[in-house]
Every structure is written in C-alpha cells, then in structure tokens.
C-alpha cells in the first residue's frame, strides 16, 4: 500500500506586524513552533485518549496558531490604555 506524503508547512520566518489600520498580520507565518505543538499534542493525546494517534495534521497546527492569535488580540483589546507593558 502506497501512502501519500504529508503536506509540509510553508511559512515565512519574517512575520510582518499589522499596520495601525489592519487587524491581521500580512504574512501567514506561524507564531507557534510546529514541532513542539505536534509533540505536545501527541503526548497529551496519549495521556487523555484511548486511541493511539501517530500524526498531527497541518490543519491542526494552523487551528492552534489561529486560536493563539485570537487570544493575543483579545488580551491586547482588554488591556487598559496605561503604562508601557502588556501584563
């Protein structure tokens, strides 16, 4: 049985920050480390699920990255407009 190769992640290492008028970064670079996310997800799945997962899809990594971006944006919008540090 011949298996298809898994799709590879393609992203720029130089992710652009959004301009003042934009809400989304121009680049589609990831904020997360795909290898670390894969390993963490597989380790967690091994402890939490009764099914043996052996791979993590590109779509899974992209969903995790999108959720992280949403969390960061939400934190920035909720932060008071005083001081210079996001805390």
PLY file of the C-alpha trace (Angstrom):
ply
format ascii 1.0
element vertex 87
property float x
property float y
property float z
element edge 86
property int vertex1
property int vertex2
end_header
0.00 0.00 0.00
1.50 3.32 -1.08
0.89 6.28 1.20
0.83 9.91 0.14
3.46 12.18 1.72
2.19 14.52 4.39
1.85 18.18 3.36
4.69 20.37 4.57
4.21 23.65 6.35
5.34 26.67 4.38
5.76 29.96 6.17
7.97 32.97 6.28
10.33 33.41 9.20
9.77 37.16 8.98
6.14 37.64 10.01
5.03 41.23 9.46
3.25 43.01 12.26
-0.09 44.60 11.38
-0.26 48.27 10.46
-2.28 50.58 12.69
-5.34 50.24 10.43
-5.15 46.46 9.98
-6.14 43.74 12.43
-4.42 40.74 10.84
-0.72 40.28 10.05
0.19 40.48 6.35
2.28 37.29 6.47
0.87 33.83 7.02
3.87 32.89 9.22
3.12 30.85 12.30
3.58 32.12 15.85
3.82 28.57 17.18
6.64 26.08 16.74
5.02 23.27 14.70
7.38 20.57 16.01
6.67 21.50 19.65
2.92 21.69 19.05
2.95 18.27 17.37
4.91 16.65 20.18
2.79 18.28 22.90
-0.45 17.27 21.17
0.68 13.67 20.70
1.90 13.40 24.30
-1.33 14.87 25.64
-3.45 12.66 23.40
-1.58 9.60 24.67
-2.49 10.50 28.27
-6.06 11.69 27.64
-7.44 9.44 24.90
-7.79 5.70 24.43
-6.87 5.96 20.75
-3.27 5.84 19.55
-2.63 8.99 17.50
0.58 8.96 15.47
0.48 12.22 13.50
-0.74 15.80 13.64
-2.10 17.48 10.50
-1.07 20.84 9.11
-4.66 21.98 9.63
-4.42 21.16 13.36
-1.26 23.30 13.66
-2.95 26.13 11.76
-6.03 25.98 14.03
-3.84 26.14 17.14
-1.95 29.10 15.68
-5.22 30.88 14.79
-6.55 30.37 18.32
-3.33 31.76 19.80
-3.59 34.85 17.57
-7.20 35.35 18.71
-6.19 35.04 22.37
-3.39 37.58 21.96
-5.65 40.05 20.13
-8.33 39.66 22.81
-5.77 40.27 25.58
-4.50 43.42 23.83
-8.02 44.77 23.34
-8.90 44.16 27.01
-5.71 45.69 28.37
-6.05 49.13 29.93
-4.53 52.02 27.98
-1.95 52.96 30.59
1.66 52.06 31.08
4.01 50.59 28.51
3.92 46.91 29.38
1.35 44.30 28.45
0.79 42.41 31.66
0 1
1 2
2 3
3 4
4 5
5 6
6 7
7 8
8 9
9 10
10 11
11 12
12 13
13 14
14 15
15 16
16 17
17 18
18 19
19 20
20 21
21 22
22 23
23 24
24 25
25 26
26 27
27 28
28 29
29 30
30 31
31 32
32 33
33 34
34 35
35 36
36 37
37 38
38 39
39 40
40 41
41 42
42 43
43 44
44 45
45 46
46 47
47 48
48 49
49 50
50 51
51 52
52 53
53 54
54 55
55 56
56 57
57 58
58 59
59 60
60 61
61 62
62 63
63 64
64 65
65 66
66 67
67 68
68 69
69 70
70 71
71 72
72 73
73 74
74 75
75 76
76 77
77 78
78 79
79 80
80 81
81 82
82 83
83 84
84 85
85 86
